[in-house]
Amino acid sequence: MPAGVHDPATPSGGNAYDRRVCAELPRLGLRVDERTVAGDWPRPDAAALAELARVLRESPDGSLVLMDGLVACAAPEVIVPEAESGRLRLAVLVHLPLADETGLDPADAAALDAAERRTLRAVPAVVATSGWAAERLVGHHGLDRRRVHVATPGADPAPPSRGSAGTATEAAPRLVCVASVTPRKGQYELVEALAAVADLPWGCDCVGGLGQDPAYVSRLRALIAELGLTDRVRLVGPRPPGPELDAYYDSADLLVLASHAETYGMVATEALARGIPVLATAVGGLPEAVGRAPDGDVPGVLVPPDDRTALTAALRHWLGDPGERHRARSAAHGRRAALTGWDATARGVAAALDRLGEDSREAA
């Protein structure tokens, strides 16, 4: 895993997934030896590549090695020879295809894409965190579908949120966006859409790291000020799992996520686990994460990506129609009851690793 996976100052869905899988696999009888590799992944320097090579070299022959894609897919020069040797049983966990990050220089995106393809074609097993991601990896990189496995993120049980009604009498609806403040997460477009419904009562907290793209954060702050929303849109910084993040969810009436790319969208199920409906872009695996209530109703609303008009219309409908808010909340509570936990995620990962072991034994 990349160094920093346990750093509370840099929370991310990928880090949370890695940590939870490491914690859950031993409950299924697997012994887990966690290793982290320092470096600026997915753009490693020579020292980072050497450290990764050393970690793999020191792994005992025949070991099952599950590697975070942020590391493995950026280092085909290390991974491909190791895979070709057959000494280790290698699997790569892909959270987000490297070239799907928003704002990349085209040449940089192409280089990352080519590196990822070399790695994933070489290793015997790939674990994707959504059905959408699995299909994309198979189609885009030409992978054997039998080698690509799905293990969707789990959701921890949580008390139903009280929403704005639990914080003050006649309080304005509270929106929360839980995501690192980066171009891929679409906070700029979200703020533009919120400005278009400024005639309605609402407040919005953007909870997420501010250090990945300082220039973007500066642009976003300037936009908030320019649109006169400084008292309604707050960038509150990162909040690791725990009481502070729970408090933001507890006061929220709606999760909003205007992402341009998502492999799954764990915050959607985090919100739904509290009965909070979700307004999100229908991109990547987000429709999978949002899902449906047992009666087939969507627990919120999905809008086309990169469509500010649709996002604005959905916000206006939800904010202005009490019946729509009631419908979405009821559907969210239905979806809440159907969510699976991290034990199911670990079983999915373990099944992929077990199959990798079977393939190795068959080859022998």
C-alpha positions in Angstrom: 0.0 0.0 0.0 1.2 3.6 -0.4 2.7 5.2 2.6 0.1 7.4 4.3 -2.7 4.9 4.1 -3.1 5.3 7.9 -2.6 9.1 8.0 -5.8 10.7 9.4 -4.9 14.0 7.7 -5.3 12.4 4.3 -8.6 10.4 4.4 -9.7 8.8 1.2 -12.0 6.0 0.0 -9.0 4.0 -1.2 -7.2 4.3 2.1 -10.3 3.4 4.1 -10.9 0.3 1.8 -7.3 -0.9 2.2 -7.4 -0.5 6.0 -10.8 -2.3 6.4 -9.8 -5.2 4.1 -6.6 -5.6 6.1 -8.6 -5.7 9.3 -11.3 -8.1 8.0 -9.2 -10.7 6.2 -7.8 -12.2 9.4 -11.3 -12.9 10.6 -11.6 -15.2 7.6 -8.5 -17.1 8.6 -5.9 -15.3 6.4 -2.7 -14.0 8.0 -2.1 -10.4 6.8 1.3 -8.8 6.7 0.9 -5.1 5.9 3.6 -3.3 3.9 3.6 0.3 2.9 5.9 1.9 0.2 7.0 5.5 0.4 6.9 7.7 -2.7 4.8 10.1 -4.7 2.5 7.5 -6.2 1.5 7.2 -9.0 4.6 9.1 -10.0 7.3 7.2 -8.2 11.0 8.2 -8.4 13.9 5.7 -8.5 14.0 5.4 -4.7 10.3 4.5 -4.5 10.6 1.9 -7.3 13.7 0.4 -5.5 11.7 0.2 -2.2 8.8 -1.6 -4.0 11.2 -4.0 -5.6 12.8 -4.7 -2.2 9.4 -5.4 -0.5 8.5 -7.9 -3.2 12.0 -9.5 -3.2 11.7 -10.1 0.6 8.3 -11.7 0.3 8.6 -15.5 0.7 8.2 -17.7 -2.3 4.6 -18.6 -3.1 3.2 -15.6 -1.1 -0.2 -14.2 -2.0 0.6 -10.5 -2.6 -2.3 -8.0 -2.9 -1.1 -4.6 -4.2 -2.9 -1.3 -4.2 -3.2 -0.2 -7.8 -1.9 3.3 -7.1 1.4 1.6 -6.5 1.4 -1.5 -8.7 -0.1 0.1 -11.8 2.5 2.9 -11.7 5.4 0.5 -11.6 5.2 -2.1 -14.4 9.0 -2.1 -14.6 9.0 -3.7 -11.2 5.7 -5.7 -11.3 5.9 -7.3 -14.8 9.3 -9.1 -14.3 8.1 -10.3 -10.9 4.8 -11.6 -12.4 6.7 -13.3 -15.2 8.9 -15.1 -12.8 5.9 -16.8 -11.1 7.6 -16.7 -7.7 4.8 -14.8 -6.1 1.0 -15.0 -6.6 0.2 -11.4 -7.4 -3.1 -9.5 -7.4 -3.8 -5.8 -7.9 -6.6 -3.9 -6.3 -7.8 -1.1 -8.5 -9.6 1.8 -6.8 -9.6 4.2 -9.8 -8.0 3.7 -13.2 -4.9 5.9 -13.1 -5.8 7.9 -16.3 -9.3 8.7 -15.0 -8.0 11.3 -12.6 -9.4 14.7 -13.7 -7.1 17.4 -15.0 -4.2 15.3 -16.2 -2.0 16.5 -19.1 -3.0 14.2 -22.1 0.6 12.9 -22.4 0.7 12.2 -18.6 -2.7 10.4 -18.8 -1.5 8.3 -21.8 1.7 7.3 -20.0 -0.2 6.3 -16.8 -2.8 4.4 -18.9 0.0 2.5 -20.7 1.7 1.6 -17.5 -1.5 0.4 -15.9 -2.2 -1.8 -18.9 1.2 -3.4 -18.8 0.8 -4.2 -15.1 -2.8 -5.5 -15.2 -2.1 -7.7 -18.2 0.9 -9.3 -16.4 -0.6 -10.1 -13.1 -2.9 -13.2 -12.7 -5.6 -11.5 -10.7 -7.3 -8.1 -10.5 -9.8 -6.9 -7.9 -12.1 -4.1 -8.8 -14.2 -2.2 -6.3 -17.4 -2.1 -8.5 -19.0 -4.0 -11.3 -18.6 -0.8 -13.5 -14.8 -0.8 -12.8 -14.5 -4.4 -13.6 -16.2 -4.0 -17.0 -14.1 -0.9 -17.8 -10.8 -2.7 -17.0 -11.8 -5.7 -19.1 -12.9 -3.6 -22.0 -10.3 -0.9 -21.9 -7.2 -3.0 -21.2 -8.3 -6.2 -22.9 -8.1 -8.3 -19.7 -9.4 -11.8 -19.4 -12.7 -11.4 -17.7 -12.0 -14.6 -15.6 -9.1 -12.8 -13.9 -11.1 -9.8 -12.9 -13.0 -10.0 -9.6 -15.4 -7.6 -7.9 -15.4 -6.7 -4.2 -17.6 -3.6 -3.5 -16.9 -1.5 -0.4 -19.0 -2.3 2.7 -20.9 0.2 4.9 -20.8 0.3 8.6 -24.2 0.4 10.4 -25.0 3.8 11.8 -27.9 5.5 13.6 -30.3 7.4 11.3 -29.3 11.0 10.9 -31.5 13.6 12.5 -30.9 16.2 9.7 -31.5 19.9 10.1 -34.6 19.2 12.1 -32.4 17.8 14.9 -30.2 20.9 15.1 -32.6 23.9 15.2 -36.2 24.9 14.8 -37.1 25.8 11.2 -33.5 25.3 10.2 -32.6 25.5 6.5 -31.9 22.2 4.8 -28.3 21.0 5.3 -26.3 19.6 2.4 -23.0 17.9 2.9 -20.4 17.0 0.3 -17.8 14.6 1.6 -14.9 14.4 -0.8 -11.3 15.6 -1.2 -11.4 19.1 -2.7 -10.1 18.3 -6.2 -11.3 18.9 -9.7 -12.4 15.2 -10.0 -14.9 15.7 -7.2 -16.6 18.7 -8.9 -17.0 21.1 -6.0 -16.6 24.0 -8.4 -19.6 22.9 -10.5 -21.5 22.2 -7.3 -21.0 25.7 -6.0 -22.1 27.2 -9.4 -25.3 25.1 -9.2 -25.9 26.2 -5.6 -25.6 29.8 -6.6 -28.4 29.2 -9.1 -30.7 28.2 -6.2 -29.6 30.9 -3.8 -33.2 32.1 -3.6 -34.0 29.0 -1.6 -32.9 28.2 2.0 -30.0 25.8 2.4 -26.5 25.5 3.8 -23.7 23.3 2.5 -20.6 21.9 4.3 -17.8 20.6 2.0 -15.9 18.0 4.1 -12.6 16.8 2.6 -8.9 17.3 2.3 -7.7 20.7 1.1 -4.0 19.9 0.4 -4.0 17.8 -2.8 -4.6 20.7 -5.2 -4.0 24.1 -3.5 -4.6 26.0 -6.8 -8.0 24.4 -7.2 -8.9 25.2 -3.6 -7.9 28.8 -4.1 -10.1 29.1 -7.2 -13.0 27.5 -5.3 -12.7 29.9 -2.4 -12.6 32.8 -4.8 -15.7 31.5 -6.6 -17.6 31.2 -3.3 -16.7 34.8 -2.4 -17.5 36.1 -5.8 -21.0 34.5 -5.7 -21.7 35.8 -2.2 -21.9 32.4 -0.6 -19.3 32.6 2.1 -21.9 32.3 4.8 -23.6 29.3 3.1 -20.8 27.2 1.7 -18.1 26.1 4.1 -14.9 24.3 3.3 -14.2 22.6 6.6 -11.2 20.4 5.7 -10.7 16.7 6.3 -12.5 14.8 9.0 -11.4 11.2 9.5 -13.9 8.6 10.5 -15.1 9.3 14.0 -17.2 11.7 16.0 -16.5 14.9 14.0 -17.4 13.3 10.7 -20.4 11.6 12.3 -21.7 15.0 13.4 -21.7 16.4 9.9 -23.6 13.4 8.7 -26.0 13.6 11.6 -27.0 17.2 10.7 -27.3 16.5 6.9 -30.5 16.2 5.0 -28.8 15.4 1.6 -25.4 14.2 0.4 -24.3 16.0 -2.8 -21.6 14.7 -5.0 -20.9 16.3 -8.4 -17.9 14.0 -9.3 -16.5 13.7 -12.8 -15.2 10.2 -12.2 -15.8 7.7 -9.4 -15.0 4.0 -9.3 -17.7 3.4 -6.7 -18.3 6.3 -4.3 -18.1 5.0 -0.7 -19.5 8.3 0.8 -22.8 7.5 -1.0 -23.2 4.3 1.1 -21.9 6.0 4.2 -24.7 8.5 3.8 -27.3 5.9 3.0 -26.3 3.9 6.0 -27.6 6.9 8.0 -30.8 7.2 5.9 -29.5 10.3 4.1 -30.6 10.5 0.4 -27.9 11.2 -2.2 -27.9 13.6 -5.1 -25.0 12.5 -7.4 -23.7 12.5 -10.9 -24.4 9.2 -12.7 -20.7 8.6 -13.4 -18.7 5.4 -13.1 -19.8 3.2 -10.2 -21.8 5.9 -8.4 -25.2 4.5 -9.7 -24.1 1.1 -8.3 -23.3 2.7 -4.9 -26.5 4.7 -4.7 -28.5 1.6 -5.8 -32.2 1.3 -5.1 -34.5 0.7 -2.2 -36.2 -2.8 -2.1 -39.3 -1.3 -3.8 -37.1 -0.1 -6.7 -37.1 3.6 -5.8 -33.8 5.5 -6.1 -32.8 6.9 -2.7 -32.2 10.4 -4.1 -31.5 11.4 -7.6 -28.8 10.8 -10.2 -28.0 13.5 -12.8 -25.8 13.4 -16.0 -22.2 14.3 -15.3 -20.9 17.6 -16.5 -24.4 19.0 -16.8 -24.8 22.0 -14.5 -28.3 22.7 -15.7 -29.4 19.2 -14.6 -27.6 19.5 -11.3 -29.3 22.9 -10.7 -32.7 21.5 -11.6 -32.3 18.5 -9.2 -31.3 20.8 -6.4 -34.2 23.1 -7.0 -36.7 20.2 -7.1 -35.3 18.6 -3.9 -35.1 21.9 -2.0 -38.4 23.3 -3.2 -40.6 20.2 -2.9 -41.3 18.7 0.6 -42.8 15.7 -1.1 -39.6 15.0 -3.0 -37.6 15.3 0.2 -39.9 12.8 1.9 -39.8 10.4 -1.0 -36.0 10.4 -1.1 -35.6 10.0 2.6 -38.0 7.1 2.7 -36.1 5.4 -0.2 -32.8 6.1 1.6 -34.1 4.3 4.7 -35.1 1.4 2.5 -31.7 1.3 0.9 -30.1 1.5 4.3 -31.6 -1.8 5.4 -30.2 -3.6 2.3 -26.5 -2.4 2.6 -23.9 -5.1 3.2 -21.0 -4.7 5.6 -17.2 -4.9 5.2 -17.3 -8.6 6.0 -18.9 -9.1 2.6 -16.1 -7.0 1.0 -13.5 -9.2 2.7 -15.1 -12.3 1.5 -15.0 -11.0 -2.1 -11.3 -10.2 -1.8 -10.6 -13.6 -0.1 -12.5 -15.4 -2.9 -10.3 -13.7 -5.5 -7.1 -14.6 -3.6 -8.4 -18.2 -3.1 -9.0 -18.5 -6.8 -5.5 -17.2 -7.4 -4.2 -20.0 -5.2 -6.3 -22.5 -7.1 -4.9 -21.3 -10.4 -1.4 -21.7 -9.1 -2.0 -25.2 -7.8 -3.6 -26.2 -11.2 -0.6 -24.8 -13.0 1.7 -26.9 -10.8 
